Amino acid sequence: PSGWIEPGQTPEFDEYTVVLRGLLRVTTRKGTLDVTAGQAVITHRKEWVRYSTPGPDGAEYIAVCVPAFSPGAVHRDE
């Protein structure tokens, strides 16, 4: 949805994300990247990242985690 902000995280997996619709904002310690429909981004394990959807239409995307996502491996901020 529009205005969604996920807590920051330092995952134990690489995440490959393809945006199908809307805008996904990816914030890391190095800066912020706006990823739009038809674009993709890779975030690397053990690097802090936060995802959000600041656009009026939110975003629809596919995320693939390698190795697979698990609640114990995501290490979300408090």
N, C-alpha and C positions, 0 to 999 in steps of 0.2 A: 504493500500500500504506500501511498504518498506520505512522506514524513517519517518513515520507519528508520530507526537507527539501531543496529545490532551492537551489543557490547563489544568492546575491543577483545581481541583474543591473540594467543600465541600458540597456534596449533602444531601438532606433531605430524602434519601432513601437508603436501603441496595441494593447492586448490586451483583448478582450471575452471574458469567461469565464462560462459558465452551468454551475452545479453540478447534476448529475443525481441523485447519491446521495452521502451522507456529508457531510464537513466539509472545506472548503478554507480554510486560514488564509492571509491576504494581509497581509504586513508591508511597510510603507513607512516613510519617514522621519517621516511625520505620525502613525503609529500602526499598530494591528493591527485587522483586520476578519475575523471568522469568517463565512464564506459557506456556507449550508446548501442542501440540495436545494430546487430551485425558485427559488433566488435567483441573481442575476448581479452581476458587478462589472466595472468598466472601469478599467484602469490605463493611464496616459498615457506616451507616448514620452519618453525622456530623464529619467524619474523612476525612482529606485532602488526595486526591489521584490523580495520573496522570497516564494515559495509553499511551503506545507507542508501535510501531512495528519496532524494530531495525534490525530484520533479513532480509536477502536478498529477501525473498519471502513474506514479510508482514505477515498478519495473517487473518484468518477467524474465527469468534467466535460468540457465542450467548450470549447476556446479558439480564438478567431479573431483572427489578427494582421493589422493593416492598417498599412502594406503587409505582405506575407507574411513569416513567420518565415524567418530564415536564420541559420546559425551565426555569420556575420560581423557580424550586426546586433544580436545579443543582449547582447554585452559582459558576460559573467558575471564575477563576482568571482573572484579567484585562489584 
